[in-house]
Amino acid sequence: MAKISGNYESMVVLSVKEGDEAVEALVAKFKSLIESNGELTSVDEWGKRKLAYDINYESEGYYVIYTFTSKPDFPAELNRILNITDGVLRSIVISKD
């Protein structure tokens, strides 16, 4: 197995307009994506919150924080996938090191 070398955190704000099942599917999708490319430390689901400002005419979003360790090249790929996935309003991936 490749050397796991970095601690990362990703906050994702998901659209709630498609319903709870769509939100759960996206949470599970990113969870399995991270698990297949590193080690998932925790998934902290904050749930539905009011947004500070409307994003794509939506006033609420579902917040999830993923904490994980992975090789240094994976966070950029995760960020790319988050940016092109329908249902993701906002996301950020940061290094905790």
VMD Tcl script that builds the backbone (N, CA, C; Angstrom):
set m [mol new atoms 291]
animate dup $m
set s [atomselect $m all]
$s set {name element resname resid chain x y z} {
  {N N MET 1 A 0.833 -1.187 0.000}
  {CA C MET 1 A 0.000 0.000 0.000}
  {C C MET 1 A 0.874 1.246 0.000}
  {N N ALA 2 A 0.392 2.279 -0.668}
  {CA C ALA 2 A 1.142 3.525 -0.760}
  {C C ALA 2 A 1.203 4.210 0.600}
  {N N LYS 3 A 2.238 4.985 0.781}
  {CA C LYS 3 A 2.412 5.696 2.045}
  {C C LYS 3 A 1.336 6.767 2.195}
  {N N ILE 4 A 0.624 6.710 3.302}
  {CA C ILE 4 A -0.368 7.745 3.594}
  {C C ILE 4 A 0.359 8.875 4.295}
  {N N SER 5 A 0.236 10.084 3.739}
  {CA C SER 5 A 1.129 11.116 4.241}
  {C C SER 5 A 0.483 12.420 4.681}
  {N N GLY 6 A -0.819 12.593 4.530}
  {CA C GLY 6 A -1.364 13.889 4.906}
  {C C GLY 6 A -2.727 13.795 5.556}
  {N N ASN 7 A -3.001 14.741 6.456}
  {CA C ASN 7 A -4.303 14.847 7.094}
  {C C ASN 7 A -5.089 15.952 6.413}
  {N N TYR 8 A -6.324 15.658 6.041}
  {CA C TYR 8 A -7.138 16.612 5.306}
  {C C TYR 8 A -8.548 16.668 5.868}
  {N N GLU 9 A -9.222 17.759 5.528}
  {CA C GLU 9 A -10.606 17.934 5.920}
  {C C GLU 9 A -11.341 18.558 4.743}
  {N N SER 10 A -12.542 18.083 4.503}
  {CA C SER 10 A -13.355 18.633 3.421}
  {C C SER 10 A -14.735 18.985 3.968}
  {N N MET 11 A -15.134 20.227 3.751}
  {CA C MET 11 A -16.493 20.638 4.108}
  {C C MET 11 A -17.291 20.748 2.820}
  {N N VAL 12 A -18.462 20.130 2.821}
  {CA C VAL 12 A -19.303 20.098 1.629}
  {C C VAL 12 A -20.700 20.593 2.020}
  {N N VAL 13 A -21.243 21.487 1.198}
  {CA C VAL 13 A -22.620 21.954 1.381}
  {C C VAL 13 A -23.427 21.394 0.207}
  {N N LEU 14 A -24.397 20.535 0.544}
  {CA C LEU 14 A -25.190 19.856 -0.479}
  {C C LEU 14 A -26.550 20.516 -0.644}
  {N N SER 15 A -27.061 20.456 -1.855}
  {CA C SER 15 A -28.396 20.959 -2.151}
  {C C SER 15 A -29.438 20.061 -1.495}
  {N N VAL 16 A -30.495 20.669 -0.955}
  {CA C VAL 16 A -31.568 19.887 -0.334}
  {C C VAL 16 A -32.831 19.867 -1.198}
  {N N LYS 17 A -32.787 20.500 -2.358}
  {CA C LYS 17 A -34.008 20.611 -3.166}
  {C C LYS 17 A -34.455 19.290 -3.785}
  {N N GLU 18 A -33.542 18.321 -3.924}
  {CA C GLU 18 A -33.898 17.016 -4.491}
  {C C GLU 18 A -34.377 16.024 -3.420}
  {N N GLY 19 A -34.353 16.430 -2.155}
  {CA C GLY 19 A -34.860 15.579 -1.084}
  {C C GLY 19 A -33.776 14.862 -0.301}
  {N N ASP 20 A -34.227 14.211 0.777}
  {CA C ASP 20 A -33.301 13.538 1.696}
  {C C ASP 20 A -32.555 12.381 1.052}
  {N N GLU 21 A -33.209 11.639 0.163}
  {CA C GLU 21 A -32.549 10.486 -0.468}
  {C C GLU 21 A -31.376 10.925 -1.332}
  {N N ALA 22 A -31.527 12.027 -2.049}
  {CA C ALA 22 A -30.438 12.542 -2.879}
  {C C ALA 22 A -29.264 12.993 -2.017}
  {N N VAL 23 A -29.571 13.620 -0.879}
  {CA C VAL 23 A -28.524 14.060 0.053}
  {C C VAL 23 A -27.775 12.847 0.604}
  {N N GLU 24 A -28.516 11.837 1.062}
  {CA C GLU 24 A -27.894 10.623 1.604}
  {C C GLU 24 A -27.024 9.932 0.555}
  {N N ALA 25 A -27.482 9.919 -0.701}
  {CA C ALA 25 A -26.715 9.287 -1.773}
  {C C ALA 25 A -25.396 10.017 -2.006}
  {N N LEU 26 A -25.413 11.353 -1.973}
  {CA C LEU 26 A -24.179 12.119 -2.159}
  {C C LEU 26 A -23.229 11.953 -0.982}
  {N N VAL 27 A -23.769 11.943 0.243}
  {CA C VAL 27 A -22.934 11.732 1.435}
  {C C VAL 27 A -22.226 10.381 1.320}
  {N N ALA 28 A -22.970 9.348 0.937}
  {CA C ALA 28 A -22.398 8.002 0.790}
  {C C ALA 28 A -21.397 7.942 -0.363}
  {N N LYS 29 A -21.688 8.648 -1.457}
  {CA C LYS 29 A -20.792 8.652 -2.626}
  {C C LYS 29 A -19.417 9.201 -2.242}
  {N N PHE 30 A -19.395 10.355 -1.569}
  {CA C PHE 30 A -18.109 10.956 -1.208}
  {C C PHE 30 A -17.410 10.170 -0.110}
  {N N LYS 31 A -18.187 9.550 0.776}
  {CA C LYS 31 A -17.605 8.706 1.817}
  {C C LYS 31 A -16.861 7.532 1.179}
  {N N SER 32 A -17.488 6.858 0.220}
  {CA C SER 32 A -16.840 5.710 -0.409}
  {C C SER 32 A -15.670 6.141 -1.290}
  {N N LEU 33 A -15.780 7.317 -1.928}
  {CA C LEU 33 A -14.678 7.825 -2.742}
  {C C LEU 33 A -13.439 8.066 -1.879}
  {N N ILE 34 A -13.641 8.687 -0.710}
  {CA C ILE 34 A -12.521 8.951 0.199}
  {C C ILE 34 A -11.955 7.638 0.739}
  {N N GLU 35 A -12.836 6.691 1.117}
  {CA C GLU 35 A -12.367 5.402 1.642}
  {C C GLU 35 A -11.552 4.619 0.617}
  {N N SER 36 A -11.875 4.769 -0.661}
  {CA C SER 36 A -11.147 4.022 -1.681}
  {C C SER 36 A -9.815 4.675 -2.038}
  {N N ASN 37 A -9.589 5.922 -1.586}
  {CA C ASN 37 A -8.345 6.628 -1.904}
  {C C ASN 37 A -7.527 7.006 -0.680}
  {N N GLY 38 A -8.001 6.637 0.491}
  {CA C GLY 38 A -7.291 6.986 1.716}
  {C C GLY 38 A -7.982 6.346 2.901}
  {N N GLU 39 A -7.804 6.954 4.060}
  {CA C GLU 39 A -8.433 6.439 5.276}
  {C C GLU 39 A -9.349 7.508 5.846}
  {N N LEU 40 A -10.644 7.212 5.887}
  {CA C LEU 40 A -11.634 8.144 6.401}
  {C C LEU 40 A -11.605 8.104 7.927}
  {N N THR 41 A -11.307 9.251 8.554}
  {CA C THR 41 A -11.231 9.326 10.009}
  {C C THR 41 A -12.597 9.562 10.617}
  {N N SER 42 A -13.362 10.517 10.041}
  {CA C SER 42 A -14.700 10.796 10.568}
  {C C SER 42 A -15.567 11.478 9.520}
  {N N VAL 43 A -16.874 11.309 9.693}
  {CA C VAL 43 A -17.873 12.019 8.885}
  {C C VAL 43 A -18.781 12.733 9.874}
  {N N ASP 44 A -18.732 14.051 9.870}
  {CA C ASP 44 A -19.518 14.860 10.798}
  {C C ASP 44 A -20.642 15.527 10.017}
  {N N GLU 45 A -21.851 14.994 10.168}
  {CA C GLU 45 A -22.996 15.553 9.453}
  {C C GLU 45 A -23.675 16.601 10.320}
  {N N TRP 46 A -23.557 17.862 9.921}
  {CA C TRP 46 A -24.189 18.951 10.650}
  {C C TRP 46 A -25.673 19.031 10.320}
  {N N GLY 47 A -26.050 18.486 9.188}
  {CA C GLY 47 A -27.451 18.504 8.798}
  {C C GLY 47 A -27.838 19.768 8.045}
  {N N LYS 48 A -29.136 19.983 7.970}
  {CA C LYS 48 A -29.679 21.097 7.195}
  {C C LYS 48 A -29.534 22.395 7.967}
  {N N ARG 49 A -28.946 23.391 7.321}
  {CA C ARG 49 A -28.747 24.705 7.932}
  {C C ARG 49 A -29.145 25.793 6.946}
  {N N LYS 50 A -29.529 26.938 7.478}
  {CA C LYS 50 A -29.825 28.081 6.633}
  {C C LYS 50 A -28.505 28.665 6.138}
  {N N LEU 51 A -28.461 28.996 4.852}
  {CA C LEU 51 A -27.257 29.573 4.266}
  {C C LEU 51 A -27.204 31.070 4.569}
  {N N ALA 52 A -26.004 31.627 4.635}
  {CA C ALA 52 A -25.842 33.057 4.882}
  {C C ALA 52 A -26.419 33.873 3.721}
  {N N TYR 53 A -26.336 33.308 2.523}
  {CA C TYR 53 A -26.906 33.941 1.328}
  {C C TYR 53 A -27.353 32.836 0.384}
  {N N ASP 54 A -28.297 33.150 -0.478}
  {CA C ASP 54 A -28.810 32.147 -1.415}
  {C C ASP 54 A -27.718 31.727 -2.394}
  {N N ILE 55 A -27.654 30.431 -2.653}
  {CA C ILE 55 A -26.762 29.869 -3.665}
  {C C ILE 55 A -27.652 29.133 -4.652}
  {N N ASN 56 A -27.607 29.526 -5.909}
  {CA C ASN 56 A -28.480 28.928 -6.934}
  {C C ASN 56 A -29.949 28.957 -6.504}
  {N N TYR 57 A -30.360 30.072 -5.931}
  {CA C TYR 57 A -31.737 30.299 -5.476}
  {C C TYR 57 A -32.163 29.359 -4.345}
  {N N GLU 58 A -31.203 28.802 -3.632}
  {CA C GLU 58 A -31.516 27.940 -2.492}
  {C C GLU 58 A -31.080 28.647 -1.214}
  {N N SER 59 A -31.920 28.558 -0.184}
  {CA C SER 59 A -31.616 29.250 1.069}
  {C C SER 59 A -31.151 28.295 2.172}
  {N N GLU 60 A -31.219 26.977 1.896}
  {CA C GLU 60 A -30.761 25.982 2.865}
  {C C GLU 60 A -29.792 25.001 2.195}
  {N N GLY 61 A -28.899 24.461 3.002}
  {CA C GLY 61 A -27.970 23.456 2.511}
  {C C GLY 61 A -27.719 22.413 3.578}
  {N N TYR 62 A -27.218 21.256 3.166}
  {CA C TYR 62 A -26.900 20.166 4.091}
  {C C TYR 62 A -25.382 20.112 4.239}
  {N N TYR 63 A -24.899 20.360 5.456}
  {CA C TYR 63 A -23.460 20.457 5.711}
  {C C TYR 63 A -22.885 19.113 6.159}
  {N N VAL 64 A -21.753 18.738 5.557}
  {CA C VAL 64 A -21.045 17.512 5.936}
  {C C VAL 64 A -19.549 17.822 5.978}
  {N N ILE 65 A -18.869 17.339 7.021}
  {CA C ILE 65 A -17.417 17.493 7.117}
  {C C ILE 65 A -16.783 16.106 7.143}
  {N N TYR 66 A -15.899 15.885 6.166}
  {CA C TYR 66 A -15.150 14.625 6.085}
  {C C TYR 66 A -13.724 14.896 6.553}
  {N N THR 67 A -13.228 14.082 7.491}
  {CA C THR 67 A -11.844 14.167 7.930}
  {C C THR 67 A -11.162 12.884 7.492}
  {N N PHE 68 A -10.008 13.011 6.815}
  {CA C PHE 68 A -9.366 11.823 6.252}
  {C C PHE 68 A -7.872 12.016 6.082}
  {N N THR 69 A -7.175 10.896 5.908}
  {CA C THR 69 A -5.759 10.916 5.548}
  {C C THR 69 A -5.630 10.280 4.175}
  {N N SER 70 A -4.720 10.815 3.371}
  {CA C SER 70 A -4.516 10.265 2.034}
  {C C SER 70 A -3.168 10.708 1.479}
  {N N LYS 71 A -2.850 10.179 0.296}
  {CA C LYS 71 A -1.665 10.636 -0.420}
  {C C LYS 71 A -1.897 12.085 -0.843}
  {N N PRO 72 A -0.835 12.855 -1.014}
  {CA C PRO 72 A -0.975 14.292 -1.309}
  {C C PRO 72 A -1.697 14.622 -2.619}
  {N N ASP 73 A -1.773 13.693 -3.566}
  {CA C ASP 73 A -2.404 14.007 -4.846}
  {C C ASP 73 A -3.923 13.825 -4.830}
  {N N PHE 74 A -4.470 13.126 -3.837}
  {CA C PHE 74 A -5.915 12.871 -3.821}
  {C C PHE 74 A -6.781 14.096 -3.531}
  {N N PRO 75 A -6.428 14.982 -2.579}
  {CA C PRO 75 A -7.306 16.129 -2.301}
  {C C PRO 75 A -7.648 16.975 -3.531}
  {N N ALA 76 A -6.706 17.163 -4.434}
  {CA C ALA 76 A -6.989 17.932 -5.658}
  {C C ALA 76 A -8.015 17.206 -6.524}
  {N N GLU 77 A -7.901 15.888 -6.599}
  {CA C GLU 77 A -8.868 15.098 -7.368}
  {C C GLU 77 A -10.237 15.129 -6.703}
  {N N LEU 78 A -10.283 15.033 -5.383}
  {CA C LEU 78 A -11.544 15.130 -4.651}
  {C C LEU 78 A -12.201 16.486 -4.916}
  {N N ASN 79 A -11.407 17.542 -4.859}
  {CA C ASN 79 A -11.921 18.889 -5.116}
  {C C ASN 79 A -12.497 18.992 -6.528}
  {N N ARG 80 A -11.817 18.401 -7.504}
  {CA C ARG 80 A -12.291 18.424 -8.887}
  {C C ARG 80 A -13.641 17.718 -8.997}
  {N N ILE 81 A -13.757 16.557 -8.364}
  {CA C ILE 81 A -15.009 15.786 -8.417}
  {C C ILE 81 A -16.140 16.542 -7.718}
  {N N LEU 82 A -15.837 17.153 -6.569}
  {CA C LEU 82 A -16.844 17.942 -5.863}
  {C C LEU 82 A -17.358 19.088 -6.729}
  {N N ASN 83 A -16.443 19.740 -7.454}
  {CA C ASN 83 A -16.816 20.894 -8.269}
  {C C ASN 83 A -17.686 20.534 -9.468}
  {N N ILE 84 A -17.613 19.300 -9.959}
  {CA C ILE 84 A -18.404 18.931 -11.138}
  {C C ILE 84 A -19.624 18.087 -10.793}
  {N N THR 85 A -19.862 17.825 -9.501}
  {CA C THR 85 A -20.985 16.984 -9.100}
  {C C THR 85 A -22.243 17.822 -8.896}
  {N N ASP 86 A -23.321 17.451 -9.587}
  {CA C ASP 86 A -24.605 18.115 -9.379}
  {C C ASP 86 A -25.075 17.848 -7.954}
  {N N GLY 87 A -25.615 18.850 -7.312}
  {CA C GLY 87 A -26.097 18.694 -5.941}
  {C C GLY 87 A -25.134 19.233 -4.903}
  {N N VAL 88 A -23.904 19.581 -5.318}
  {CA C VAL 88 A -22.936 20.179 -4.405}
  {C C VAL 88 A -22.984 21.693 -4.599}
  {N N LEU 89 A -23.410 22.417 -3.563}
  {CA C LEU 89 A -23.498 23.877 -3.664}
  {C C LEU 89 A -22.135 24.526 -3.463}
  {N N ARG 90 A -21.415 24.112 -2.429}
  {CA C ARG 90 A -20.081 24.637 -2.130}
  {C C ARG 90 A -19.258 23.530 -1.497}
  {N N SER 91 A -17.934 23.622 -1.685}
  {CA C SER 91 A -17.041 22.654 -1.038}
  {C C SER 91 A -15.660 23.259 -0.911}
  {N N ILE 92 A -14.927 22.737 0.068}
  {CA C ILE 92 A -13.536 23.140 0.244}
  {C C ILE 92 A -12.778 21.954 0.824}
  {N N VAL 93 A -11.552 21.775 0.370}
  {CA C VAL 93 A -10.679 20.721 0.892}
  {C C VAL 93 A -9.433 21.408 1.418}
  {N N ILE 94 A -9.115 21.166 2.692}
  {CA C ILE 94 A -7.946 21.802 3.291}
  {C C ILE 94 A -7.006 20.755 3.902}
  {N N SER 95 A -5.737 21.133 3.994}
  {CA C SER 95 A -4.741 20.300 4.677}
  {C C SER 95 A -4.706 20.700 6.141}
  {N N LYS 96 A -4.729 19.718 7.032}
  {CA C LYS 96 A -4.678 20.009 8.467}
  {C C LYS 96 A -3.257 19.969 9.014}
  {N N ASP 97 A -2.298 19.673 8.154}
  {CA C ASP 97 A -0.895 19.596 8.593}
  {C C ASP 97 A -0.267 20.970 8.686}
}
mol reanalyze $m
mol bondsrecalc $m
mol representation Tube
mol addrep $m
